[in-house]
Amino acid sequence: MGSTERARMVAGLRDAGLTYAEIGAELGVSKQRAFQILHPQGQVSEKRAAELELLRKEWRSRRTAASNLEA
């Protein structure tokens, strides 16, 4: 099983409501490893990236609004 396939499997099991401990038991790995498979170090999921981008846009909008009030 390739790493992409394994990550998809972990994601599917998480979406189904399994805990990382349950996923680890299913795959024969630790709960920490199950988490790492889904969240490789230094990478952000697409969902989290979208959430962060929305926060950045909101922050920029508020900063612009505050600057306009000061002017």
Buried (B, 14 or more C-beta within 10 A) or exposed (E): EEEEEBBBBBBEBBEEEBEBEBBBBEBEBEBEBBBBBBBEEEEEEEEEEEEEEEEEEEEEEEEEEEEEEEE
